[in-house]
C-alpha cells in the first residue's frame, strides 16, 4: 500500500484526463491529490465476482484503484442477472472474470485488471493474496471465507468482509494486526447444510449492492487513509425493516489463528474444517438418478424412501408428493430414525442436488447401502416431471 508516501516522493501531478475523471475526489480535502494517487497506486483483490463482487468491481474501478484482481471460476448463469450487475443476457455461459475484465477496462482504462479464473484453495491462496494491498471477501461459502481470513492473517492483509442472505447483510473490516479477525467473531463454521446458500434460500436482488457499497467505501478509506472504518465493528443490515444495527467486536486472545498462542500457523483443509468432504478427501461415490427416472420408479409403486433434506419453510413452499422431511442440519443427530431403510432404497433430494449429495455421503458413511441422489433436486423435478410444483 502507499502508506507513508507523500507527493515529494513521486511525481505529484495527474495526467490532464485524470484531473477530469477524478475531479470530484480532488475536491474532497480528505481525499485530494494525495488520496487519488494512493488509489491509483493501490491494489485490491476481489474474491468472488458475483452479487457482491459485481458492484464492488465497478465502483472500485470508477474510483481509480490502480490494480484489481478477480478470483472466480464460475460462468455467468441466467439466475445471476437478477443481482450481478456486471453481466447481461448475452454473457450467459461465459467466464465471469472474463466478462468482468472487459467491463472494468471499458469503464476505466487506468485500471489494470488481473483475472484469476480459478477457485481459491489452500495451495494457491498465499501466492495470490500476497500480490495485493487489500483483500475484499465477496464469497458465498464458508470454506473460502475461512480460507481467505486465515491467509489474510498470515500475510498481514486487511480483509474487507461482507455477506448476504435473503433480506439481510453484514459488513466489517478484519485486520489482525490492529483488531479482530473473522475467526474472533465466528470461531467455528455452522453445521453443513444448516445455512442454505443464496441459490437455495434466495436473496433480494438489490441487497448485494448495499453491502458491496459499504465494502467499497471501506476499501477506498483503507487505501486513502481517510476517515475511520469498520475495524472492530460489525454492521448488520435488515432490508425488510430498513434498519442498520452495529455490534462492537473484540480481538479474541484465544483465537486459533490471530490469538496469543495460535494453533493455525499455515493454511489447512477448509472443506474438511467446515464439515464438507472435498473431492480429494473422500472416496465415496454418490449414485445419482434423474427426475424422470425417479418418476418412473414411483409410478411403478417401488417401495422407496424419498428423503427431503431442505429446510421446513422450503418444504412448505414446494414439495414432491410422498417426500419425508429431515433437514440436513439435523441428519447426523436423527439418522437413527432411518434405521429401517439401511438396506432399502433411499433417494435424497434438496433444491438443486448439492445439500442432498452431502446427505448421501453421510448415509453411505453410516452403512446405508442403497442411497441415491436426485440429480438437480426439486428444481429438475418441476422442470421435467411436474410443472405444478413451484420453482423458487
Secondary structure, 3 states (H helix, E strand, C coil): CCCCCCHHHCCCCCCHHHHHHCHHHHCCCCCHHHHHHHHHHCEEEEECCCHHHHHHHHHHHHHCCCEEEEECCCECCHHHHHCCCCCCHHHCCCEHHHHHHHHHHHHCCCCEEEEECCCCCCCCHHHHHCCCCEEEECCCCHHHHHHHHHHHHHHCCEEEEEEEEECEEEEEEECCCCCCCHHHHCCCCCCCCCCCCHHHHCECCCHHHHHHHHHHHHHHHHHHCCCCCCECEEEEEECCCCEEEEEECCCCCCCCCCCCCCCCCCCCCHHHHCCCCCCCCCCCCCEEECHHHHHHHHHCCCCCEEEECCCHHHHHHCCCCCCEECCHHHHHHHHHHHHHHCCCCEEEECCCCHHHHHHHHHHHHCCCCCEEEECCHHHHHHHHCCCCCCCC
